Amino acid sequence: MATQIRAEHELHRRRLSRNVGLGVVLILFVALVYGLTIAKVGTDPNDALGVPGTEASQ
């Protein structure tokens, strides 16, 4: 009775696939939050775009 030891079980492949997918989603979420933060911090609230009715040459 020889039992063959498989190096990788099918369950491990599914778990790895799920982990890679979750990692990609988390990286995209972090990139989105980072981009929104940079856009918000980079906006001067006192410029012509931030305050309606004002001139940029104050």
N, C-alpha and C positions, 0 to 999 in steps of 0.2 A: 504494500500500500504506500505508494509514493505520492506525497502531497506537494504540489507545485506552489511555490510562494510567488504571488504576483507582486511586482514592484509598485504598482499603482492601482488602487481600486477605483471602480467607476464613481463611487461616492466622492472620492478625493478630487477627481476631475470636475465634477459638478460644483463642488465647494470652491475650487480654485476659480472656475469661471464666474461664479457669483461674486467672489471677493474682488476679482479684477473689475467686474462691472461696477460694483459699489465704489471701488477706488476711483474709477473714471468719473463717476457722478460726483463724488466728493471733491475731486480736483476741479471739475467744472464749476461747482458751487463756490468754492473758495476763490476761483478766478473771477466769477461774477461779482461777489461781494467786494473783492479787492478793486475791480474796475469801477464799481459804483462809488466806492469810498474815494478813490482818486478823483473821479469826476466831481464829487461833492466838495471835497477839500480844495480842489483846484479852482473852484468857482469863487470869485470875489463877490460877496453879496452887495458891495457898494458900486459895482460897475454898471454900465448902461443896461446890461442884460439882467442884473439882479434887482434893480430898483426901477420900476416903470416911471417914465417922465423925467429922468435925469440924463444929463449929458456925460459922456465918457471923459471929457476934458475939464474936469473940476480941479 
